[in-house]
Amino acid sequence: MSELNSFNCSCNQKESSSDLKNISIDSFSISIGKKKLFENSSLKITYGSKYGFIGKNGCGKTTLLKHLSLKKLPIQKDMDILYVEQEVKPSSKTAFETVLEANVERTVAINYRDDIVKKLEETGDNSLIKELEKIENKLTSMEIDKDESIVRKILKGLGFNEEDQNKPTSDFSGGWRMRISIARALYLKPTLLLLDEPTNHLDLNASIWLTWYLESWPNSLFVVSHDQGFLNDVCDNIVNIEDNVLEYYKGNFHKFKSAYKQKLDHKRKEWEKVEKHVKAMRKKSKPKKEVNEFIAKKEKQGITKLDKEYVVRIDFAEVGELPRPLVDMSQVSFGYTPDKKIFNNINFGLDMDSRITLVGPNGVGKSTFIKLMVGELKAEEGYVSRKNALRIGYYHQHFDSYLPMNQTPIEYIKSVYKPDKNEQELVGSNLEQFVRKNLGTISLEGAAHTQKIGSLSGGQKARVALVSLILQRPHILLLDEPTNHLDIESINGLIEGINNFNGCVFIISHDSELITRTDSQLWVVNNKSIYEFDGEYEDYRDTIIEELQ
């Protein structure tokens, strides 16, 4: 709760007009210091609706979720709200137990029943039989026998096999413990579920399952996400932050995009009329005061000049053609220990025109496959060959492990950038200006160029990693979960960049929009092998849903 101490929150409503299932706030404001996040905005959440919450990075999405979860706004105190914010704490309890015991009413009732049974056995006091019958009836009405099956299905959908479900939570990484938090929330079914970038913690299979599961979510959902496919499939309303106010759009994400474009086109035309009228006034030598009063009147009516459109450009350099194959894997076998093979007799190759997305359940070796391909691991049997002049640009989702936290973006890019002769002429003597230009093109604001990388946000670090990748001029783009930490505009820029690139693209991603819009072939890693999936993305999605139900 202390995290919100630096925020100022005000609301005109002293009494809540919300009930135990709906939220209706006519006007609220939230600021931090002098920065306004929300000003005189309404907040409407209708029970049973699923809201996708979008807006530029840093405009207050997570802040609003926290204010909702802590009921800092006029919301009924007894309203059942659950915000999935942190991963479960590591403990000796299994993933299954951790989720099941989150149902406090169930856990308390079972413990009470067990205490009565124990006392009966110890004392033989028949007066306890009525109390035992009463609690047994309560447990029957709660249908507790179904709970274990429900929890196991949810955990399975989120990528936990039976063995994993019975492991202590202390055995899992933070990302996997976040999956347990999501599972716990789905099992508890709160009246209002708040999620913040839930698919960031998932692989493609788990993301497909979560999307399918939330499509039929019976209660209210308010979710922050940059995953356009997820927003489109799950949400029936989109809430966009515009000029410190929440704007509501009926329909899924694709309908929002269309409606928002129409809205901007209309505003642009209205402002063009104002400009045309102002030009005519000036031509007639109208007093400056009269012109300014006319503009002020129109602005008061909501007719204003549009801000410059926020567009992110990600351009990968055109590369010279190399003969095929760029990478050739022949009869490759590998295991981290002699008795546990991960791959057996793999044959695979990449060419200049390859567009591949690697899919498969967790733990089958997708990351290992990449390491074999780039040479970080050596095949036990068979061989991996790469063209001598080949440049591979590897974007790793865990960029904290290789970005130097004590350097600034400018210092880091200057240290890794190796221009060829043509680029040396282009860059000239001012390398820093060249680096700044590239960082700016990908929408890393100027002030961040000279800050230590360790102090930057995840989205800012992702941009630094992408610029370092772009300047390598790779023949192969190897992208491991590249959409994590990027906003929607940056993802669209990345998709455009990939589609305009003349080299090879190899992707691991949970983002269906990235996969489908780059026209990637799906290759599946499973059963110590790799093979091309026979079908489109939609066919793969249907296969996974059928397997995980």
Secondary structure, 3 states (H helix, E strand, C coil): CHHHCCEEEEECCCCCCCCCCCEEEEEEEEEECCEEEEEEEEEEECCCCEEEEECCCCCCHHHHHHHHHCCCCCCCCCCCEEEECCCCCCCCCEHHHHHHCCCHHHHHHHHHHHHHHHHHHHHCCCCHHHHHHHHHHHHHHCCHHHHHHHHHHHHHHCCCCHHHHCCEHHHCCHHHHHHHHHHHHHHHCCCEEEEECHHHHCCHHHHHHHHHHHHCCCCEEEEECCCHHHHHHHCCEEEEEECCEEEEEECCHHHHHHHHHHHHHHHHHHHHHHHHHHHHHHHCCCCHHHHHHHHHHHHHCCCCCCCCCCCCCCCCCCCCCCCCCCEEEEEEEEEEECCEEEEEEEEEEECCCCEEEEECCCCCCHHHHHHHHHCCCCCCEEEEEECCCCCEEEECCCHHHCCCCCCCHHHHHHHHCCCCHHHHHHHCCCHHHHHHHHHHHCCCCHHHHHCCHHHCCHHHHHHHHHHHHHCCCCCEEEEECCCCCCCHHHHHHHHHHHHHCCCEEEEECCCHHHHHHCCCEEEEEECCEEEECCCCHHHHHHHHHHHHC
